[in-house]
Amino acid sequence: MALHLETELGKLKNIIIKIGVLAENQVSEAAKAVLFEPVSEGKDLKKAEEKIDKLDVKIYDICQSVFALQQPVASDLRIIMSAMQISNEIERIGDLSMSVIKSSKNIKEKHELISKFDIESIVKEVEAITARTNKCLQSMDVENIQQIFDLNNSIKKKSGEAIQNIISEMKSHSKTVISGTYLIISLKHFERIADHCTNVAESIYFVVNAQIIKHEKFDSSKLEH
């Protein structure tokens, strides 16, 4: 019985890592779309999206099976509870990335909004927070969680400033209204991706330390070494 539980938990961890990598790739594709770089073909993106959905269902199936048959306790129970939460967060990251790709088709390069308001730095930070979250997920190392929370705060600040600048530009130059509107939508999606990354980090911390934290109140100086 114990060996079967260990095997199922091993499967669970491997699937979560796979789904995290797929979502990270989706974020990279979304970043390319906003920055006018070549994006993978639609059919490839669709396949990746479908694979994320299938793995998400598989995670729930494993969790339900373990709950029903294995009666997990303590750390094993935390892993199972968090796996379902993490899977949901990662699936949303993939969905939001696809929404960014679709919105970006309506952002015209000629309006120069991307370069004028340094959107690239925001997009690069979103890629960075996703990569750091995946690294943390793979290693279950909570030492770098503060960096994830700091990136989230930076993304929110920069995105908020950029959105206000874009709105001002739209008021002054009517030709930028359509592109500006879709760029704002994309920035809000990127903000949500960062939020989901912090939620994953919070779940990882819970698995490792059996403590519930919120990134707004997290103080890495209080971590035990």
TORGUNU-586580 format. One record per residue (C-alpha): residue number from 1; x, y, z; residue in one letter. Coordinates in nm, 3 decimals, always signed. Layout:
<rec num="NUM" px="X" py="Y" pz="Z" residuo="A"/>
...
This chain:
<rec num="1" px="+0.000" py="+0.000" pz="+0.000" residuo="M"/>
<rec num="2" px="+0.278" py="+0.243" pz="+0.097" residuo="A"/>
<rec num="3" px="+0.473" py="+0.160" pz="-0.220" residuo="L"/>
<rec num="4" px="+0.165" py="+0.224" pz="-0.436" residuo="H"/>
<rec num="5" px="+0.112" py="+0.562" pz="-0.268" residuo="L"/>
<rec num="6" px="+0.475" py="+0.656" pz="-0.329" residuo="E"/>
<rec num="7" px="+0.439" py="+0.560" pz="-0.695" residuo="T"/>
<rec num="8" px="+0.122" py="+0.767" pz="-0.737" residuo="E"/>
<rec num="9" px="+0.279" py="+1.069" pz="-0.569" residuo="L"/>
<rec num="10" px="+0.578" py="+1.033" pz="-0.799" residuo="G"/>
<rec num="11" px="+0.347" py="+1.037" pz="-1.101" residuo="K"/>
<rec num="12" px="+0.172" py="+1.343" pz="-0.960" residuo="L"/>
<rec num="13" px="+0.496" py="+1.538" pz="-0.922" residuo="K"/>
<rec num="14" px="+0.613" py="+1.446" pz="-1.273" residuo="N"/>
<rec num="15" px="+0.285" py="+1.554" pz="-1.432" residuo="I"/>
<rec num="16" px="+0.290" py="+1.887" pz="-1.246" residuo="I"/>
<rec num="17" px="+0.643" py="+1.952" pz="-1.372" residuo="I"/>
<rec num="18" px="+0.533" py="+1.868" pz="-1.729" residuo="K"/>
<rec num="19" px="+0.232" py="+2.097" pz="-1.714" residuo="I"/>
<rec num="20" px="+0.452" py="+2.374" pz="-1.572" residuo="G"/>
<rec num="21" px="+0.697" py="+2.347" pz="-1.862" residuo="V"/>
<rec num="22" px="+0.414" py="+2.355" pz="-2.115" residuo="L"/>
<rec num="23" px="+0.266" py="+2.667" pz="-1.954" residuo="A"/>
<rec num="24" px="+0.608" py="+2.835" pz="-1.946" residuo="E"/>
<rec num="25" px="+0.640" py="+2.773" pz="-2.320" residuo="N"/>
<rec num="26" px="+0.296" py="+2.929" pz="-2.371" residuo="Q"/>
<rec num="27" px="+0.407" py="+3.239" pz="-2.180" residuo="V"/>
<rec num="28" px="+0.715" py="+3.263" pz="-2.404" residuo="S"/>
<rec num="29" px="+0.490" py="+3.245" pz="-2.711" residuo="E"/>
<rec num="30" px="+0.269" py="+3.520" pz="-2.565" residuo="A"/>
<rec num="31" px="+0.577" py="+3.735" pz="-2.507" residuo="A"/>
<rec num="32" px="+0.685" py="+3.687" pz="-2.869" residuo="K"/>
<rec num="33" px="+0.337" py="+3.781" pz="-2.992" residuo="A"/>
<rec num="34" px="+0.338" py="+4.112" pz="-2.802" residuo="V"/>
<rec num="35" px="+0.695" py="+4.197" pz="-2.906" residuo="L"/>
<rec num="36" px="+0.624" py="+4.116" pz="-3.275" residuo="F"/>
<rec num="37" px="+0.853" py="+3.812" pz="-3.285" residuo="E"/>
<rec num="38" px="+0.770" py="+3.493" pz="-3.479" residuo="P"/>
<rec num="39" px="+0.517" py="+3.279" pz="-3.293" residuo="V"/>
<rec num="40" px="+0.464" py="+2.903" pz="-3.327" residuo="S"/>
<rec num="41" px="+0.191" py="+2.787" pz="-3.564" residuo="E"/>
<rec num="42" px="-0.163" py="+2.792" pz="-3.432" residuo="G"/>
<rec num="43" px="-0.197" py="+2.414" pz="-3.450" residuo="K"/>
<rec num="44" px="+0.112" py="+2.371" pz="-3.229" residuo="D"/>
<rec num="45" px="-0.023" py="+2.616" pz="-2.973" residuo="L"/>
<rec num="46" px="-0.357" py="+2.438" pz="-2.977" residuo="K"/>
<rec num="47" px="-0.188" py="+2.101" pz="-2.921" residuo="K"/>
<rec num="48" px="+0.001" py="+2.242" pz="-2.623" residuo="A"/>
<rec num="49" px="-0.319" py="+2.386" pz="-2.480" residuo="E"/>
<rec num="50" px="-0.498" py="+2.052" pz="-2.519" residuo="E"/>
<rec num="51" px="-0.206" py="+1.870" pz="-2.356" residuo="K"/>
<rec num="52" px="-0.223" py="+2.103" pz="-2.055" residuo="I"/>
<rec num="53" px="-0.596" py="+2.033" pz="-2.023" residuo="D"/>
<rec num="54" px="-0.544" py="+1.657" pz="-2.042" residuo="K"/>
<rec num="55" px="-0.267" py="+1.662" pz="-1.782" residuo="L"/>
<rec num="56" px="-0.482" py="+1.878" pz="-1.556" residuo="D"/>
<rec num="57" px="-0.757" py="+1.615" pz="-1.570" residuo="V"/>
<rec num="58" px="-0.501" py="+1.341" pz="-1.504" residuo="K"/>
<rec num="59" px="-0.383" py="+1.523" pz="-1.191" residuo="I"/>
<rec num="60" px="-0.737" py="+1.535" pz="-1.056" residuo="Y"/>
<rec num="61" px="-0.788" py="+1.166" pz="-1.137" residuo="D"/>
<rec num="62" px="-0.474" py="+1.067" pz="-0.946" residuo="I"/>
<rec num="63" px="-0.566" py="+1.286" pz="-0.651" residuo="C"/>
<rec num="64" px="-0.916" py="+1.143" pz="-0.632" residuo="Q"/>
<rec num="65" px="-0.781" py="+0.789" pz="-0.654" residuo="S"/>
<rec num="66" px="-0.530" py="+0.848" pz="-0.375" residuo="V"/>
<rec num="67" px="-0.791" py="+1.012" pz="-0.155" residuo="F"/>
<rec num="68" px="-1.030" py="+0.723" pz="-0.206" residuo="A"/>
<rec num="69" px="-0.788" py="+0.433" pz="-0.169" residuo="L"/>
<rec num="70" px="-0.476" py="+0.540" pz="+0.018" residuo="Q"/>
<rec num="71" px="-0.596" py="+0.763" pz="+0.307" residuo="Q"/>
<rec num="72" px="-0.290" py="+0.992" pz="+0.293" residuo="P"/>
<rec num="73" px="-0.176" py="+1.185" pz="+0.599" residuo="V"/>
<rec num="74" px="+0.056" py="+1.475" pz="+0.687" residuo="A"/>
<rec num="75" px="+0.304" py="+1.570" pz="+0.412" residuo="S"/>
<rec num="76" px="+0.146" py="+1.337" pz="+0.155" residuo="D"/>
<rec num="77" px="-0.189" py="+1.501" pz="+0.211" residuo="L"/>
<rec num="78" px="-0.036" py="+1.846" pz="+0.164" residuo="R"/>
<rec num="79" px="+0.116" py="+1.737" pz="-0.166" residuo="I"/>
<rec num="80" px="-0.218" py="+1.611" pz="-0.296" residuo="I"/>
<rec num="81" px="-0.413" py="+1.917" pz="-0.180" residuo="M"/>
<rec num="82" px="-0.155" py="+2.152" pz="-0.330" residuo="S"/>
<rec num="83" px="-0.126" py="+1.954" pz="-0.654" residuo="A"/>
<rec num="84" px="-0.486" py="+2.028" pz="-0.743" residuo="M"/>
<rec num="85" px="-0.444" py="+2.397" pz="-0.660" residuo="Q"/>
<rec num="86" px="-0.115" py="+2.426" pz="-0.848" residuo="I"/>
<rec num="87" px="-0.260" py="+2.247" pz="-1.151" residuo="S"/>
<rec num="88" px="-0.548" py="+2.494" pz="-1.162" residuo="N"/>
<rec num="89" px="-0.311" py="+2.792" pz="-1.137" residuo="E"/>
<rec num="90" px="-0.087" py="+2.660" pz="-1.415" residuo="I"/>
<rec num="91" px="-0.382" py="+2.588" pz="-1.642" residuo="E"/>
<rec num="92" px="-0.494" py="+2.949" pz="-1.601" residuo="R"/>
<rec num="93" px="-0.142" py="+3.067" pz="-1.693" residuo="I"/>
<rec num="94" px="-0.172" py="+2.871" pz="-2.018" residuo="G"/>
<rec num="95" px="-0.520" py="+3.009" pz="-2.088" residuo="D"/>
<rec num="96" px="-0.412" py="+3.368" pz="-2.024" residuo="L"/>
<rec num="97" px="-0.111" py="+3.323" pz="-2.251" residuo="S"/>
<rec num="98" px="-0.338" py="+3.211" pz="-2.534" residuo="M"/>
<rec num="99" px="-0.559" py="+3.515" pz="-2.472" residuo="S"/>
<rec num="100" px="-0.254" py="+3.742" pz="-2.501" residuo="V"/>
<rec num="101" px="-0.160" py="+3.581" pz="-2.833" residuo="I"/>
<rec num="102" px="-0.510" py="+3.640" pz="-2.968" residuo="K"/>
<rec num="103" px="-0.523" py="+4.001" pz="-2.843" residuo="S"/>
<rec num="104" px="-0.181" py="+4.078" pz="-2.988" residuo="S"/>
<rec num="105" px="-0.311" py="+4.027" pz="-3.341" residuo="K"/>
<rec num="106" px="-0.488" py="+4.361" pz="-3.300" residuo="N"/>
<rec num="107" px="-0.182" py="+4.553" pz="-3.178" residuo="I"/>
<rec num="108" px="-0.024" py="+4.730" pz="-3.474" residuo="K"/>
<rec num="109" px="+0.350" py="+4.786" pz="-3.460" residuo="E"/>
<rec num="110" px="+0.324" py="+5.121" pz="-3.640" residuo="K"/>
<rec num="111" px="+0.178" py="+5.289" pz="-3.331" residuo="H"/>
<rec num="112" px="+0.509" py="+5.229" pz="-3.149" residuo="E"/>
<rec num="113" px="+0.335" py="+5.181" pz="-2.816" residuo="L"/>
<rec num="114" px="+0.554" py="+4.883" pz="-2.731" residuo="I"/>
<rec num="115" px="+0.883" py="+5.069" pz="-2.755" residuo="S"/>
<rec num="116" px="+0.751" py="+5.404" pz="-2.634" residuo="K"/>
<rec num="117" px="+0.638" py="+5.267" pz="-2.298" residuo="F"/>
<rec num="118" px="+0.904" py="+4.996" pz="-2.257" residuo="D"/>
<rec num="119" px="+0.656" py="+4.710" pz="-2.266" residuo="I"/>
<rec num="120" px="+0.943" py="+4.472" pz="-2.336" residuo="E"/>
<rec num="121" px="+1.080" py="+4.504" pz="-1.981" residuo="S"/>
<rec num="122" px="+0.740" py="+4.403" pz="-1.840" residuo="I"/>
<rec num="123" px="+0.709" py="+4.107" pz="-2.074" residuo="V"/>
<rec num="124" px="+1.062" py="+3.988" pz="-1.988" residuo="K"/>
<rec num="125" px="+0.979" py="+4.002" pz="-1.617" residuo="E"/>
<rec num="126" px="+0.667" py="+3.792" pz="-1.679" residuo="V"/>
<rec num="127" px="+0.884" py="+3.533" pz="-1.856" residuo="E"/>
<rec num="128" px="+1.129" py="+3.548" pz="-1.565" residuo="A"/>
<rec num="129" px="+0.866" py="+3.499" pz="-1.294" residuo="I"/>
<rec num="130" px="+0.723" py="+3.200" pz="-1.483" residuo="T"/>
<rec num="131" px="+1.067" py="+3.041" pz="-1.520" residuo="A"/>
<rec num="132" px="+1.153" py="+3.101" pz="-1.153" residuo="R"/>
<rec num="133" px="+0.822" py="+2.954" pz="-1.044" residuo="T"/>
<rec num="134" px="+0.885" py="+2.642" pz="-1.250" residuo="N"/>
<rec num="135" px="+1.236" py="+2.611" pz="-1.110" residuo="K"/>
<rec num="136" px="+1.096" py="+2.640" pz="-0.759" residuo="C"/>
<rec num="137" px="+0.830" py="+2.381" pz="-0.842" residuo="L"/>
<rec num="138" px="+1.085" py="+2.134" pz="-0.975" residuo="Q"/>
<rec num="139" px="+1.323" py="+2.167" pz="-0.680" residuo="S"/>
<rec num="140" px="+1.065" py="+2.240" pz="-0.407" residuo="M"/>
<rec num="141" px="+1.318" py="+2.495" pz="-0.279" residuo="D"/>
<rec num="142" px="+1.147" py="+2.780" pz="-0.093" residuo="V"/>
<rec num="143" px="+1.463" py="+2.989" pz="-0.054" residuo="E"/>
<rec num="144" px="+1.392" py="+3.184" pz="-0.374" residuo="N"/>
<rec num="145" px="+1.022" py="+3.243" pz="-0.320" residuo="I"/>
<rec num="146" px="+1.085" py="+3.605" pz="-0.222" residuo="Q"/>
<rec num="147" px="+1.225" py="+3.669" pz="-0.570" residuo="Q"/>
<rec num="148" px="+0.897" py="+3.549" pz="-0.721" residuo="I"/>
<rec num="149" px="+0.699" py="+3.784" pz="-0.497" residuo="F"/>
<rec num="150" px="+0.934" py="+4.074" pz="-0.575" residuo="D"/>
<rec num="151" px="+0.894" py="+4.017" pz="-0.948" residuo="L"/>
<rec num="152" px="+0.517" py="+4.013" pz="-0.910" residuo="N"/>
<rec num="153" px="+0.525" py="+4.350" pz="-0.734" residuo="N"/>
<rec num="154" px="+0.753" py="+4.492" pz="-1.002" residuo="S"/>
<rec num="155" px="+0.527" py="+4.367" pz="-1.282" residuo="I"/>
<rec num="156" px="+0.220" py="+4.521" pz="-1.118" residuo="K"/>
<rec num="157" px="+0.396" py="+4.856" pz="-1.071" residuo="K"/>
<rec num="158" px="+0.540" py="+4.875" pz="-1.423" residuo="K"/>
<rec num="159" px="+0.221" py="+4.750" pz="-1.585" residuo="S"/>
<rec num="160" px="+0.009" py="+5.001" pz="-1.394" residuo="G"/>
<rec num="161" px="+0.232" py="+5.287" pz="-1.505" residuo="E"/>
<rec num="162" px="+0.235" py="+5.164" pz="-1.865" residuo="A"/>
<rec num="163" px="-0.144" py="+5.135" pz="-1.873" residuo="I"/>
<rec num="164" px="-0.185" py="+5.492" pz="-1.750" residuo="Q"/>
<rec num="165" px="+0.060" py="+5.613" pz="-2.015" residuo="N"/>
<rec num="166" px="-0.123" py="+5.420" pz="-2.288" residuo="I"/>
<rec num="167" px="-0.456" py="+5.570" pz="-2.180" residuo="I"/>
<rec num="168" px="-0.304" py="+5.919" pz="-2.200" residuo="S"/>
<rec num="169" px="-0.169" py="+5.839" pz="-2.546" residuo="E"/>
<rec num="170" px="-0.509" py="+5.715" pz="-2.659" residuo="M"/>
<rec num="171" px="-0.669" py="+6.040" pz="-2.544" residuo="K"/>
<rec num="172" px="-0.414" py="+6.244" pz="-2.738" residuo="S"/>
<rec num="173" px="-0.396" py="+6.032" pz="-3.053" residuo="H"/>
<rec num="174" px="-0.717" py="+5.862" pz="-3.160" residuo="S"/>
<rec num="175" px="-0.536" py="+5.635" pz="-3.406" residuo="K"/>
<rec num="176" px="-0.385" py="+5.447" pz="-3.111" residuo="T"/>
<rec num="177" px="-0.721" py="+5.360" pz="-2.950" residuo="V"/>
<rec num="178" px="-0.761" py="+5.010" pz="-3.097" residuo="I"/>
<rec num="179" px="-0.400" py="+4.902" pz="-3.050" residuo="S"/>
<rec num="180" px="-0.386" py="+5.069" pz="-2.709" residuo="G"/>
<rec num="181" px="-0.699" py="+4.892" pz="-2.591" residuo="T"/>
<rec num="182" px="-0.570" py="+4.547" pz="-2.689" residuo="Y"/>
<rec num="183" px="-0.227" py="+4.621" pz="-2.541" residuo="L"/>
<rec num="184" px="-0.391" py="+4.713" pz="-2.209" residuo="I"/>
<rec num="185" px="-0.586" py="+4.386" pz="-2.221" residuo="I"/>
<rec num="186" px="-0.261" py="+4.196" pz="-2.279" residuo="S"/>
<rec num="187" px="-0.089" py="+4.375" pz="-1.991" residuo="L"/>
<rec num="188" px="-0.374" py="+4.287" pz="-1.756" residuo="K"/>
<rec num="189" px="-0.342" py="+3.924" pz="-1.866" residuo="H"/>
<rec num="190" px="+0.031" py="+3.935" pz="-1.794" residuo="F"/>
<rec num="191" px="-0.045" py="+4.075" pz="-1.447" residuo="E"/>
<rec num="192" px="-0.277" py="+3.781" pz="-1.384" residuo="R"/>
<rec num="193" px="-0.009" py="+3.536" pz="-1.500" residuo="I"/>
<rec num="194" px="+0.226" py="+3.684" pz="-1.240" residuo="A"/>
<rec num="195" px="-0.045" py="+3.652" pz="-0.975" residuo="D"/>
<rec num="196" px="-0.093" py="+3.286" pz="-1.059" residuo="H"/>
<rec num="197" px="+0.282" py="+3.234" pz="-1.028" residuo="C"/>
<rec num="198" px="+0.278" py="+3.376" pz="-0.676" residuo="T"/>
<rec num="199" px="-0.015" py="+3.150" pz="-0.591" residuo="N"/>
<rec num="200" px="+0.192" py="+2.851" pz="-0.703" residuo="V"/>
<rec num="201" px="+0.481" py="+2.973" pz="-0.488" residuo="A"/>
<rec num="202" px="+0.249" py="+3.000" pz="-0.188" residuo="E"/>
<rec num="203" px="+0.134" py="+2.641" pz="-0.245" residuo="S"/>
<rec num="204" px="+0.495" py="+2.521" pz="-0.265" residuo="I"/>
<rec num="205" px="+0.570" py="+2.690" pz="+0.064" residuo="Y"/>
<rec num="206" px="+0.269" py="+2.516" pz="+0.216" residuo="F"/>
<rec num="207" px="+0.389" py="+2.175" pz="+0.095" residuo="V"/>
<rec num="208" px="+0.739" py="+2.226" pz="+0.233" residuo="V"/>
<rec num="209" px="+0.667" py="+2.405" pz="+0.561" residuo="N"/>
<rec num="210" px="+0.303" py="+2.323" pz="+0.638" residuo="A"/>
<rec num="211" px="+0.232" py="+2.695" pz="+0.670" residuo="Q"/>
<rec num="212" px="-0.007" py="+2.911" pz="+0.473" residuo="I"/>
<rec num="213" px="+0.148" py="+3.238" pz="+0.357" residuo="I"/>
<rec num="214" px="+0.037" py="+3.535" pz="+0.151" residuo="K"/>
<rec num="215" px="+0.294" py="+3.708" pz="-0.066" residuo="H"/>
<rec num="216" px="+0.185" py="+4.054" pz="+0.053" residuo="E"/>
<rec num="217" px="+0.295" py="+3.969" pz="+0.408" residuo="K"/>
<rec num="218" px="+0.583" py="+3.733" pz="+0.333" residuo="F"/>
<rec num="219" px="+0.919" py="+3.815" pz="+0.490" residuo="D"/>
<rec num="220" px="+1.204" py="+3.598" pz="+0.363" residuo="S"/>
<rec num="221" px="+1.429" py="+3.713" pz="+0.649" residuo="S"/>
<rec num="222" px="+1.218" py="+3.497" pz="+0.879" residuo="K"/>
<rec num="223" px="+1.287" py="+3.179" pz="+0.684" residuo="L"/>
<rec num="224" px="+1.450" py="+2.905" pz="+0.887" residuo="E"/>
<rec num="225" px="+1.793" py="+2.798" pz="+0.769" residuo="H"/>
